[in-house]
Structure formats: C-alpha cells, structure tokens
Amino acid sequence: MGVKKAAGMIYSTSNVEFNDIVYFPFIWGAPTDPEERRLIGEAQSFKIMQGRSLVQGDKFKTVLGFEYTKKERFNKNINLGDKILINNQEFKVVGFLEKIGSPPDDQSVMIPLETYWEVIGDQDEYGLIVAQTQVGKDPAKVAERMEKELRNSRGLDEGDEDFTIQTPDQFTASFSTILNIVQIVHIGIATISLLVGGIGIMNTMYTTILQRTKEIGVMKAIGADNKQILFLFLIESGFYGLGGGIIGVTIGISFAKMVEFLFLLFVGPSFL
C-alpha cells in the first residue's frame, strides 16, 4: 500500500485533579513503542521539556502539557514525581512537554494507550492514526488506496465515509483557503474605511467652504480665480487626510503590535 510505519492515538476530555482543583482537559492515549512514539511526536510537535517520554512498561504514568508547569493552573507547582488524579485514577508525572502554542495541546495530558483504554474506555479504538509513506511513494496516491481499503473493510460506499484521510498538501490547501478568506475580509474592511474616510473629508471641506464664503469673496476681490481657490482647498483637504492617515496608521500599528505581544506572551509563536 506504500505505508512504511503507522501509529495510533485516541483522545477525549476527562477530569484531572491536583491540589483539590479539577480541570477537564484533553487526555491523549499515546503509544509507548519508540518508533510509534517518534512518529506521533513529529506529527503533533510533541517534544519533552523536562523528565522523559512514556516508555514501554509504563502504566499509571503521565506526561503533561506546558501549561501545567505554571503555578496558576492548580495554585501549586506540579513537579516530576508528583501524583495527579485522572478520571479518579492516580498517575505519576514523569515529564512535561515543550510549549506548542496551541492552548488545547499545551493543556493536554498524555497517558499510555493501553492505560487509556482501561481508565477512560473505548477499548481498541483510535481517534487519530498517523501514517508515514515509503520513500518514493506519492502521499496522495497512498491516501487514495488507504481510503479505498478502509471503505471496503467497513462496507461503505464512496461518499458515505465515516472517516477522514488528509495529506500534508491538503492541510496546506486548507490553511491557504483560510488565509485567503481572512485577506479578502481585511481588504473589504480597508475599502470601507477608505470610503468612509473620504466621505468624512468631503463633508468637512464642504462645511468649511460654507463657513468661509467671506474669505473666498476676499480672495476673489484681490484677483484669485476659481482654480487657485480650488487648489488651496484641495491642499488643505490633503493635509487633513495626511494628518488623519498618520494618526490612524499609528493607532493601527500600535494595536497590531499589542496583539502580537499578547499572543507571544500568552499563546506562543507557534499558534499563528
């Protein structure tokens, strides 16, 4: 079929308790086989920051996401070797993951796959399977063959699939579509802002002309023609637009930098 290696995981929300405080994060049932663990780690960007990964023979051991290194989470630091309750079962903390940047991932709790089936349920089920193709194989064609095999094994007709297969190219296309939509929305907002700003300047200058008819009369009396008067008012409106534009750009850049700073501080660079 063209698949070199595959590894499965399963996840759901469940209660996690420490220091008499309960949260309901994602619980990941992860493989402990070294090769499968490496494949899942690369696909999900799981990297150990402290302690170690789950290994074969582990049962009631857990690896926690980056958020659990913060004291604010449970009003008390969780350290390596501490015990926490997952679905009312005691687990020993053996590691912490590096910051990923996605809040659900950084708040996740990882336990051995077999232990997940025992403590959480869903025996022998997987929620996510990561497959690595053989060298020289086209991932898109391998995905098509896998989809056909899965349909046949489940007795499903084409179009009635109860599963989804995605390749890296499809992930990239999805992100590109989202970014294009965001870009179109931003262009629309900018266009409306320019239109409203232009109408505002026009109204301001029209009011200014009505209020300064005497000055216009004086300018005409001393020999100014209509083109010269129009030029003066256009110059004035240009300075109005320039001044407003500088103020608007300054506020916009300041707001964008503030949002960037807050994302880096609370979410992390990997989120965007």
C-alpha positions, 0 to 999 in steps of 0.5 A: 500500500506504500505505508512504511510505519503507522501509529495510533492515538485516541483522545477525549476530555476527562477530569484531572485533579491536583491540589483539590482543583479539577480541570477537564482537559484533553487526555491523549492515549499515546503509544509507548513503542519508540518508533510509534512514539517518534512518529506521533511526536513529529506529527503533533510537535510533541517534544519533552521539556523536562523528565522523559517520554512514556516508555514501554512498561509504563502504566499509571504514568503521565506526561503533561502539557506546558501549561501545567508547569505554571503555578496558576493552573492548580495554585501549586507547582506540579513537579516530576514525581508528583501524583495527579488524579485522572478520571479518579485514577492516580498517575505519576508525572514523569515529564512535561512537554515543550510549549506548542502554542496551541492552548488545547495541546499545551493543556493536554495530558498524555497517558499510555494507550493501553492505560487509556483504554482501561481508565477512560474506555473505548477499548481498541479504538483510535481517534487519530492514526498517523501514517508515514509513506515509503520513500518514493511513494506519492502521499496522495496516491497512498491516501487514495488506496488507504481510503479505498481499503478502509471503505471496503473493510467497513462496507461503505460506499464512496461518499458515505465515509465515516472517516477522514484521510488528509495529506500534508498538501491538503492541510496546506490547501486548507490553511491557504483557503483560510488565509485567503478568506481572512485577506479578502475580509481585511481588504473589504474592511480597508475599502470601507474605511477608505470610503468612509474616510473620504466621505468624512473629508468631503463633508468637512471641506464642504462645511468649511467652504460654507463657513468661509464664503467671506474669505473666498469673496476676499480672495476673489476681490484681490484677483484669485480665480476659481482654480487657485481657490480650488487648489488651496482647498484641495491642499488643505483637504490633503493635509487633513487626510495626511494628518488623519492617515498618520494618526490612524496608521499609528493607532493601527500599528500600535494595536497590531503590535499589542496583539502580537505581544499578547499572543507571544506572551500568552499563546506562543509563536507557534499558534499563528 
